[in-house]
């Protein structure tokens, strides 16, 4: 690949869709973002992805050589689709085939956290880690694992779904996947408000509260409200269990935390959860991503460049 090769990278989440034109050094030449939380049609999502890529290409005059897609899972890599994601409205979203047919270039997709761990490894200063875990707290909770430079994928691309680790049998909150007691149901951006509501129901010191989102709840805790500070301590215990399970499962030497829940409240979330971890195994280094939420997008570009090299060498 020459120095002037670019790819299109796409990061499809439950709330936002991000797209960029990226070079092999990880420089994002152009970037755009749209909300997708109200889109319930797979066709509408594909149309928006195509429009964003075309607009970026025309605006820069750059023709990408491949497309890399990072998406909320689960995925079916054989059909290039998102399948029954608990945080998205569409039952199945076919991506790889339709986009490859439209643009006539290779398309590669993976779950967002697998893309995220690649982004951190190649562009986030994590190449010295023997075993790297990327763990994000956003609409949901997910993880990606890279061991000695090899991506842990699982049988069909859905390994390391950390958001569905069992962390509680007291409140048994329902998870979007259909299970109960899963980490994502308590500590994700969508889970925190529901956990707070259930946790506060039986407290005599808690008057009925209006509906609050995760940011409002954490903001109140950060600013010292006693009720919300107590909730933050309970949330930290849940997060400590989840993080301890990640360490026990993968024995990493580095965990990179990401997602708006962590980035916006580092002391309240990241620091407190590490204080609530057990110490069965050696504690890894734990730090917050410096890529400003772009790790999955950059990781998708890594996958796209690999696909473009394969195509060129045919």
ROLOVEX-36127 format. One record per residue: residue in one letter; residue number from 1; x, y, z of N, C-alpha, C in turn. Coordinates in steps of 0.2 Angstrom, whole numbers, plus 5000, padded with zeros to 4 digits. Example, Ala and Ser with C-alpha at 12.3 -4.5 7.8 and 13.67 -1.06 7.14 Angstrom:
 vovo mitor n_c1 n_c2 n_c3 ca_c1 ca_c2 ca_c3 c_c1 c_c2 c_c3
    A     1 5066 4972 5039  5062  4978  5039 5066 4984 5039
    S     2 5064 4989 5035  5068  4995  5036 5064 5000 5039
This chain:
 vovo mitor n_c1 n_c2 n_c3 ca_c1 ca_c2 ca_c3 c_c1 c_c2 c_c3
    X     1 5004 4994 5000  5000  5000  5000 5004 5006 5000
    X     2 5003 5011 4996  5007  5017  4996 5005 5022 5001
    X     3 5008 5028 5002  5007  5032  5007 5001 5036 5006
    X     4 4998 5036 5000  4992  5040  4999 4985 5036 4999
    X     5 4986 5030 5002  4980  5025  5003 4976 5027 5009
    X     6 4969 5027 5008  4964  5029  5013 4959 5024 5013
    X     7 4956 5023 5019  4950  5018  5019 4944 5022 5023
    X     8 4938 5020 5022  4933  5022  5026 4932 5018 5032
    X     9 4931 5021 5038  4929  5017  5044 4922 5020 5046
    X    10 4919 5015 5049  4912  5016  5051 4911 5013 5058
    X    11 4908 5017 5063  4907  5014  5070 4900 5015 5071
    X    12 4896 5009 5071  4889  5009  5072 4887 5007 5079
    X    13 4885 5012 5083  4883  5010  5090 4875 5011 5090
    X    14 4873 5009 5096  4865  5010  5097 4863 5017 5097
    X    15 4867 5022 5099  4865  5029  5099 4868 5033 5093
    X    16 4874 5032 5091  4877  5036  5086 4880 5032 5081
    X    17 4881 5035 5075  4884  5032  5069 4890 5037 5067
    X    18 4896 5034 5067  4902  5038  5066 4905 5036 5060
    X    19 4908 5040 5055  4911  5038  5049 4917 5042 5048
    X    20 4922 5040 5046  4928  5044  5044 4932 5041 5038
    X    21 4936 5045 5035  4941  5044  5030 4948 5044 5034
    X    22 4951 5038 5034  4957  5037  5038 4963 5035 5034
    X    23 4969 5037 5036  4975  5035  5033 4978 5029 5037
    X    24 4984 5026 5034  4987  5020  5038 4990 5022 5044
    X    25 4991 5029 5046  4994  5031  5052 4989 5032 5057
    X    26 4983 5032 5055  4977  5033  5060 4975 5040 5060
    X    27 4977 5044 5055  4975  5051  5055 4968 5051 5052
    X    28 4963 5054 5055  4956  5055  5052 4956 5061 5048
    X    29 4956 5060 5041  4956  5066  5037 4949 5069 5037
    X    30 4944 5066 5038  4937  5069  5038 4933 5064 5042
    X    31 4928 5067 5046  4924  5064  5051 4917 5066 5051
    X    32 4912 5062 5052  4905  5064  5053 4901 5060 5058
    X    33 4896 5062 5061  4892  5058  5066 4885 5060 5065
    X    34 4881 5055 5066  4873  5056  5066 4870 5051 5071
    X    35 4864 5053 5074  4861  5049  5078 4857 5043 5075
    X    36 4857 5037 5077  4853  5032  5075 4848 5029 5079
    X    37 4848 5031 5085  4844  5028  5091 4836 5028 5089
    X    38 4834 5032 5084  4827  5032  5082 4826 5028 5076
    X    39 4831 5025 5073  4831  5022  5066 4829 5014 5068
    X    40 4823 5012 5065  4821  5005  5066 4821 5001 5060
    X    41 4824 5003 5055  4824  4999  5049 4832 4998 5047
    X    42 4833 4992 5045  4840  4990  5043 4842 4994 5037
    X    43 4837 4995 5032  4838  4998  5026 4840 5006 5027
    X    44 4837 5009 5032  4838  5016  5034 4845 5017 5036
    X    45 4847 5012 5040  4854  5012  5043 4859 5011 5037
    X    46 4858 5007 5033  4863  5006  5027 4863 5012 5023
    X    47 4857 5015 5022  4857  5021  5018 4861 5027 5021
    X    48 4860 5027 5028  4864  5033  5031 4871 5031 5031
    X    49 4873 5025 5032  4881  5023  5031 4883 5025 5024
    X    50 4880 5023 5019  4882  5025  5012 4882 5032 5011
    X    51 4877 5036 5013  4877  5043  5012 4883 5046 5016
    X    52 4885 5044 5022  4890  5047  5026 4897 5046 5022
    X    53 4898 5040 5020  4904  5038  5016 4905 5042 5010
    X    54 4899 5042 5006  4899  5046  5000 4901 5054 5001
    X    55 4897 5056 5006  4898  5064  5008 4906 5065 5010
    X    56 4909 5061 5014  4916  5061  5016 4920 5061 5010
    X    57 4919 5056 5006  4923  5055  5000 4923 5061 4995
    X    58 4917 5063 4994  4916  5069  4989 4919 5075 4992
    X    59 4918 5076 4999  4921  5082  5002 4929 5082 5002
    X    60 4932 5076 5002  4939  5076  5003 4942 5075 4996
    X    61 4938 5072 4991  4941  5070  4985 4945 5064 4985
    X    62 4944 5060 4991  4947  5054  4992 4943 5048 4991
    X    63 4945 5043 4987  4942  5037  4986 4944 5031 4990
    X    64 4941 5029 4995  4943  5024  5000 4944 5017 4996
    X    65 4949 5014 4998  4951  5007  4995 4947 5001 4998
    X    66 4944 5003 5004  4941  4997  5008 4937 5001 5013
    X    67 4932 4997 5016  4928  4999  5022 4928 4995 5027
    X    68 4930 4998 5033  4930  4994  5040 4924 4996 5044
    X    69 4920 4991 5047  4914  4993  5051 4915 4990 5058
    X    70 4914 4994 5063  4914  4992  5070 4907 4993 5072
    X    71 4904 4988 5075  4897  4988  5076 4895 4985 5083
    X    72 4890 4988 5086  4887  4984  5092 4885 4977 5090
    X    73 4886 4973 5094  4885  4966  5093 4878 4963 5096
    X    74 4877 4957 5095  4881  4951  5092 4881 4952 5085
    X    75 4886 4949 5082  4887  4949  5074 4887 4942 5072
    X    76 4885 4941 5065  4886  4935  5062 4891 4936 5056
    X    77 4897 4934 5057  4902  4936  5052 4901 4932 5045
    X    78 4898 4926 5046  4897  4923  5039 4892 4926 5035
    X    79 4887 4930 5037  4883  4934  5033 4884 4941 5033
    X    80 4889 4943 5037  4891  4950  5038 4885 4954 5040
    X    81 4882 4952 5046  4876  4956  5049 4877 4956 5056
    X    82 4873 4961 5059  4871  4962  5066 4865 4958 5067
    X    83 4865 4954 5073  4860  4949  5074 4857 4951 5081
    X    84 4851 4953 5081  4847  4953  5088 4851 4957 5093
    X    85 4854 4963 5091  4857  4967  5096 4853 4969 5102
    X    86 4854 4968 5108  4850  4970  5114 4849 4978 5114
    X    87 4853 4981 5111  4853  4989  5112 4851 4992 5105
    X    88 4849 4988 5100  4847  4991  5094 4840 4989 5092
    X    89 4836 4993 5088  4829  4991  5086 4828 4986 5081
    X    90 4833 4985 5077  4833  4981  5071 4835 4973 5073
    X    91 4831 4969 5071  4832  4962  5073 4838 4959 5069
    X    92 4839 4961 5063  4845  4959  5059 4847 4965 5054
    X    93 4853 4966 5054  4856  4972  5049 4861 4969 5045
    X    94 4860 4968 5039  4865  4965  5034 4869 4971 5032
    X    95 4876 4971 5033  4880  4976  5031 4886 4975 5026
    X    96 4890 4970 5027  4895  4968  5023 4893 4968 5015
    X    97 4889 4963 5014  4887  4962  5007 4884 4968 5003
    X    98 4879 4971 5006  4876  4977  5003 4881 4982 5002
    X    99 4885 4984 5007  4890  4989  5006 4895 4987 5001
    X   100 4897 4981 5001  4902  4979  4996 4900 4979 4989
    X   101 4893 4978 4988  4890  4978  4982 4889 4985 4979
    X   102 4888 4990 4984  4887  4997  4982 4893 5000 4980
    X   103 4898 4999 4984  4905  5003  4983 4910 4999 4979
    X   104 4909 4993 4978  4914  4989  4974 4921 4988 4977
    X   105 4921 4989 4984  4927  4988  4987 4926 4983 4993
    X   106 4932 4980 4996  4931  4976  5001 4928 4979 5007
    X   107 4924 4975 5011  4921  4977  5017 4922 4972 5023
    X   108 4925 4974 5028  4926  4970  5034 4922 4973 5040
    X   109 4919 4968 5044  4916  4971  5050 4918 4966 5056
    X   110 4917 4969 5062  4918  4966  5068 4915 4970 5074
    X   111 4914 4967 5080  4911  4970  5085 4915 4976 5087
    X   112 4911 4981 5090  4914  4988  5091 4920 4987 5096
    X   113 4920 4982 5101  4925  4982  5106 4931 4978 5103
    X   114 4930 4974 5099  4936  4971  5095 4939 4976 5091
    X   115 4936 4980 5088  4939  4986  5084 4942 4991 5089
    X   116 4939 4992 5095  4942  4996  5100 4949 4994 5102
    X   117 4949 4987 5104  4956  4985  5106 4961 4985 5101
    X   118 4959 4984 5094  4964  4986  5089 4966 4993 5089
    X   119 4961 4997 5089  4963  5005  5089 4967 5006 5095
    X   120 4966 5004 5101  4971  5005  5106 4978 5002 5105
    X   121 4978 4996 5102  4985  4993  5101 4989 4997 5096
    X   122 4986 4999 5091  4989  5002  5085 4990 5009 5086
    X   123 4986 5013 5089  4986  5020  5089 4985 5023 5096
    X   124 4984 5019 5101  4983  5021  5108 4989 5020 5113
    X   125 4995 5018 5110  5000  5017  5115 5000 5011 5119
    X   126 4997 5005 5116  4996  4999  5120 5000 4993 5118
    X   127 5004 4995 5113  5008  4989  5110 5013 4985 5114
    X   128 5014 4988 5120  5019  4984  5125 5015 4979 5129
    X   129 5008 4979 5129  5004  4975  5133 5005 4968 5130
    X   130 5006 4963 5134  5006  4956  5131 4998 4954 5130
    X   131 4994 4955 5135  4987  4954  5135 4983 4960 5136
    X   132 4980 4963 5131  4976  4969  5132 4969 4968 5132
    X   133 4965 4971 5137  4958  4971  5137 4956 4979 5136
    X   134 4951 4979 5131  4948  4986  5130 4941 4985 5133
    X   135 4939 4989 5137  4932  4989  5141 4929 4995 5140
    X   136 4923 4995 5137  4919  5001  5136 4912 5001 5140
    X   137 4911 5007 5143  4904  5008  5146 4901 5014 5142
    X   138 4896 5012 5138  4892  5016  5134 4885 5015 5135
    X   139 4881 5014 5129  4874  5012  5129 4874 5005 5132
    X   140 4879 5001 5131  4880  4994  5134 4887 4994 5137
    X   141 4889 4988 5138  4896  4987  5141 4899 4981 5136
    X   142 4905 4982 5134  4908  4977  5130 4915 4977 5131
    X   143 4918 4972 5129  4926  4971  5129 4929 4968 5123
    X   144 4935 4969 5122  4939  4966  5116 4945 4964 5119
    X   145 4948 4958 5117  4954  4956  5120 4959 4954 5115
    X   146 4965 4956 5116  4971  4955  5111 4976 4952 5115
    X   147 4978 4946 5113  4983  4942  5117 4989 4940 5112
    X   148 4995 4943 5114  5001  4943  5110 5000 4945 5103
    X   149 4996 4950 5102  4995  4953  5095 4989 4949 5092
    X   150 4986 4944 5095  4981  4940  5091 4974 4942 5094
    X   151 4969 4943 5090  4963  4945  5092 4959 4939 5094
    X   152 4956 4940 5100  4951  4934  5102 4944 4935 5099
    X   153 4942 4931 5095  4936  4932  5091 4930 4927 5093
    X   154 4932 4921 5095  4927  4916  5097 4924 4913 5090
    X   155 4920 4908 5091  4918  4904  5085 4914 4908 5080
    X   156 4911 4913 5082  4907  4917  5076 4908 4925 5077
    X   157 4914 4927 5081  4915  4934  5081 4912 4937 5087
    X   158 4910 4934 5092  4907  4937  5098 4910 4935 5105
    X   159 4916 4934 5105  4920  4932  5111 4920 4939 5115
    X   160 4921 4937 5122  4922  4943  5127 4916 4948 5127
    X   161 4910 4945 5128  4904  4949  5129 4904 4951 5136
    X   162 4908 4955 5139  4909  4956  5146 4902 4959 5149
    X   163 4899 4963 5145  4892  4966  5148 4887 4961 5150
    X   164 4888 4954 5148  4884  4949  5150 4886 4944 5155
    X   165 4892 4947 5159  4894  4943  5164 4889 4944 5170
    X   166 4888 4939 5174  4883  4939  5180 4887 4943 5185
    X   167 4884 4948 5188  4887  4952  5193 4882 4953 5199
    X   168 4876 4950 5199  4871  4951  5204 4866 4946 5204
    X   169 4864 4944 5211  4858  4940  5211 4853 4942 5217
    X   170 4854 4949 5218  4850  4952  5223 4844 4955 5220
    X   171 4846 4960 5216  4840  4964  5212 4838 4960 5206
    X   172 4842 4956 5203  4841  4952  5197 4838 4957 5191
    X   173 4841 4962 5190  4838  4966  5185 4838 4963 5178
    X   174 4833 4964 5174  4833  4961  5167 4838 4965 5162
    X   175 4841 4961 5158  4846  4963  5153 4842 4963 5147
    X   176 4844 4968 5142  4841  4968  5136 4842 4962 5132
    X   177 4847 4957 5133  4848  4951  5130 4843 4946 5132
    X   178 4839 4947 5137  4834  4942  5140 4836 4939 5147
    X   179 4843 4940 5148  4845  4937  5155 4844 4942 5161
    X   180 4846 4940 5166  4845  4944  5172 4852 4944 5176
    X   181 4853 4950 5180  4859  4951  5184 4865 4952 5180
    X   182 4865 4954 5173  4871  4955  5169 4873 4962 5171
    X   183 4880 4963 5170  4883  4969  5171 4880 4975 5168
    X   184 4879 4974 5161  4876  4979  5157 4870 4982 5160
    X   185 4866 4978 5163  4859  4980  5166 4860 4985 5172
    X   186 4866 4985 5175  4867  4989  5180 4871 4995 5179
    X   187 4876 4995 5175  4882  5000  5175 4883 5003 5168
    X   188 4879 5001 5163  4879  5005  5157 4875 5011 5157
    X   189 4876 5015 5151  4872  5021  5151 4865 5020 5152
    X   190 4862 5015 5149  4855  5013  5149 4853 5010 5156
    X   191 4858 5006 5159  4857  5002  5165 4857 5006 5171
    X   192 4861 5011 5172  4862  5015  5178 4855 5018 5180
    X   193 4851 5021 5176  4845  5024  5178 4840 5019 5181
    X   194 4839 5013 5178  4835  5008  5180 4838 5005 5187
    X   195 4844 5004 5187  4847  5002  5194 4846 5007 5199
    X   196 4847 5013 5198  4845  5018  5203 4838 5018 5205
    X   197 4833 5017 5200  4826  5017  5202 4825 5011 5207
    X   198 4827 5005 5205  4826  4999  5209 4829 5000 5216
    X   199 4836 5002 5216  4839  5003  5222 4836 5007 5227
    X   200 4833 5013 5224  4831  5018  5229 4824 5017 5231
    X   201 4820 5012 5228  4813  5011  5230 4812 5009 5237
    X   202 4816 5005 5240  4815  5003  5247 4819 5008 5252
    X   203 4822 5013 5250  4826  5017  5255 4821 5023 5258
    X   204 4821 5023 5265  4817  5028  5268 4819 5035 5267
    X   205 4825 5036 5266  4828  5042  5265 4827 5045 5258
    X   206 4823 5042 5254  4823  5044  5247 4816 5045 5245
    X   207 4814 5051 5244  4808  5053  5241 4808 5051 5234
    X   208 4802 5050 5231  4801  5048  5224 4805 5053 5219
    X   209 4809 5051 5215  4813  5055  5210 4810 5055 5203
    X   210 4811 5061 5200  4809  5061  5193 4813 5057 5189
    X   211 4811 5055 5183  4815  5051  5179 4822 5055 5177
    X   212 4828 5051 5179  4834  5054  5178 4838 5050 5173
    X   213 4842 5053 5169  4847  5049  5165 4853 5048 5169
    X   214 4858 5044 5166  4864  5042  5169 4868 5048 5171
    X   215 4869 5052 5166  4873  5058  5167 4870 5062 5173
    X   216 4864 5063 5174  4861  5067  5179 4862 5064 5186
    X   217 4862 5057 5186  4863  5053  5192 4870 5054 5194
    X   218 4875 5053 5190  4882  5053  5191 4884 5060 5193
    X   219 4881 5065 5190  4883  5072  5191 4881 5074 5198
    X   220 4875 5071 5201  4873  5073  5207 4878 5069 5212
    X   221 4880 5063 5211  4885  5060  5215 4891 5063 5215
    X   222 4894 5065 5210  4900  5069  5209 4900 5075 5213
    X   223 4894 5078 5214  4894  5085  5218 4891 5084 5225
    X   224 4892 5078 5227  4891  5076  5234 4884 5075 5237
    X   225 4879 5074 5233  4872  5073  5236 4873 5066 5239
    X   226 4871 5066 5246  4872  5060  5250 4868 5054 5247
    X   227 4862 5055 5245  4858  5049  5242 4862 5046 5236
    X   228 4864 5051 5231  4867  5048  5225 4875 5046 5226
    X   229 4878 5048 5231  4884  5046  5233 4884 5039 5236
    X   230 4878 5037 5240  4877  5030  5242 4876 5026 5236
    X   231 4872 5028 5231  4871  5024  5225 4877 5023 5222
    X   232 4882 5028 5221  4888  5027  5218 4892 5022 5221
    X   233 4892 5021 5228  4896  5016  5231 4893 5009 5229
    X   234 4886 5008 5229  4883  5002  5227 4885 5000 5219
    X   235 4885 5005 5215  4887  5004  5208 4894 5002 5208
    X   236 4899 5005 5212  4906  5003  5212 4907 4996 5214
    X   237 4903 4993 5218  4903  4986  5220 4901 4982 5214
    X   238 4896 4983 5210  4894  4980  5204 4900 4980 5199
    X   239 4902 4986 5198  4908  4987  5193 4914 4983 5196
    X   240 4915 4983 5202  4921  4979  5205 4921 4972 5203
    X   241 4914 4969 5204  4913  4962  5202 4915 4961 5195
    X   242 4912 4965 5191  4913  4964  5184 4920 4964 5182
    X   243 4924 4969 5184  4931  4970  5182 4935 4965 5185
    X   244 4933 4962 5191  4937  4956  5194 4936 4950 5189
    X   245 4930 4949 5187  4929  4944  5182 4933 4944 5176
    X   246 4933 4950 5173  4937  4951  5167 4944 4949 5168
    X   247 4947 4951 5174  4954  4950  5176 4955 4942 5177
    X   248 4950 4939 5180  4951  4932  5181 4950 4928 5175
    X   249 4946 4931 5170  4945  4927  5164 4951 4928 5159
    X   250 4954 4934 5159  4959  4935  5153 4966 4936 5156
    X   251 4967 4937 5162  4974  4939  5165 4977 4944 5161
    X   252 4974 4950 5160  4978  4955  5156 4983 4958 5160
    X   253 4988 4961 5157  4993  4966  5160 4991 4973 5159
    X   254 4986 4974 5155  4983  4981  5154 4976 4981 5152
    X   255 4972 4985 5155  4965  4986  5154 4964 4993 5152
    X   256 4961 4995 5146  4960  5002  5144 4952 5003 5145
    X   257 4950 5007 5149  4943  5009  5150 4941 5015 5145
    X   258 4935 5014 5142  4933  5019  5137 4925 5020 5138
    X   259 4922 5024 5134  4915  5025  5134 4913 5031 5138
    X   260 4908 5035 5137  4906  5041  5140 4905 5041 5147
    X   261 4902 5035 5150  4901  5034  5157 4908 5035 5161
    X   262 4913 5032 5158  4920  5032  5161 4923 5039 5160
    X   263 4923 5041 5153  4927  5047  5152 4924 5053 5155
    X   264 4918 5053 5156  4915  5059  5159 4915 5059 5167
    X   265 4916 5053 5170  4916  5053  5177 4922 5048 5179
    X   266 4928 5050 5178  4934  5045  5179 4934 5044 5186
    X   267 4934 5049 5191  4935  5047  5198 4929 5043 5201
    X   268 4923 5045 5199  4917  5042  5201 4917 5034 5199
    X   269 4919 5033 5193  4917  5026  5190 4924 5022 5190
    X   270 4929 5025 5186  4935  5021  5186 4939 5020 5192
    X   271 4940 5025 5196  4943  5024  5202 4940 5020 5207
    X   272 4933 5021 5208  4929  5018  5213 4929 5010 5211
    X   273 4928 5009 5205  4928  5001  5203 4934 4998 5205
    X   274 4940 5001 5203  4946  4997  5205 4947 4996 5212
    X   275 4944 5001 5216  4945  5000  5224 4940 4994 5226
    X   276 4935 4992 5222  4931  4987  5224 4933 4980 5221
    X   277 4938 4980 5218  4940  4973  5215 4943 4969 5220
    X   278 4943 4962 5218  4947  4957  5222 4954 4957 5219
    X   279 4958 4953 5223  4965  4952  5221 4967 4945 5220
    X   280 4963 4941 5217  4964  4934  5216 4970 4933 5211
    X   281 4971 4937 5206  4976  4937  5201 4980 4944 5202
    X   282 4986 4944 5199  4990  4950  5199 4986 4956 5196
    X   283 4986 4962 5199  4982  4967  5196 4985 4970 5190
    X   284 4981 4971 5185  4984  4974  5179 4985 4982 5179
    X   285 4988 4985 5175  4988  4992  5174 4981 4994 5171
    X   286 4978 4999 5174  4971  5001  5172 4971 5008 5170
    X   287 4970 5010 5164  4970  5017  5162 4964 5019 5157
    X   288 4963 5025 5157  4957  5027  5153 4960 5029 5146
    X   289 4956 5027 5141  4958  5028  5134 4959 5036 5132
    X   290 4965 5037 5129  4966  5044  5127 4964 5045 5119
    X   291 4960 5041 5116  4958  5042  5109 4952 5045 5109
    X   292 4949 5048 5114  4943  5052  5114 4937 5049 5110
    X   293 4936 5042 5112  4930  5039  5109 4931 5036 5102
    X   294 4937 5037 5099  4938  5035  5092 4941 5028 5091
    X   295 4943 5025 5097  4946  5019  5096 4943 5014 5092
    X   296 4936 5013 5092  4933  5008  5088 4933 5010 5080
    X   297 4932 5017 5079  4933  5019  5072 4940 5018 5069
    X   298 4945 5019 5073  4952  5018  5071 4953 5010 5070
    X   299 4951 5006 5075  4951  4999  5074 4948 4996 5068
    X   300 4942 4999 5066  4939  4997  5060 4943 4999 5054
    X   301 4947 5004 5054  4952  5006  5049 4957 5001 5048
    X   302 4960 4998 5054  4965  4993  5053 4962 4987 5050
    X   303 4956 4985 5051  4953  4979  5048 4952 4981 5040
    X   304 4950 4987 5039  4950  4989  5032 4956 4989 5028
    X   305 4961 4991 5031  4968  4991  5027 4970 4984 5026
    X   306 4969 4980 5031  4971  4973  5030 4967 4970 5024
    X   307 4960 4972 5023  4956  4969  5018 4959 4972 5011
    X   308 4961 4979 5011  4963  4982  5005 4970 4979 5003
    X   309 4974 4977 5007  4981  4973  5005 4979 4966 5002
    X   310 4974 4963 5005  4973  4956  5002 4970 4957 4995
    X   311 4966 4962 4994  4963  4964  4987 4968 4965 4982
    X   312 4973 4970 4985  4979  4972  4980 4983 4966 4978
    X   313 4984 4961 4983  4989  4956  4981 4985 4950 4977
    X   314 4979 4951 4976  4976  4945  4972 4978 4945 4965
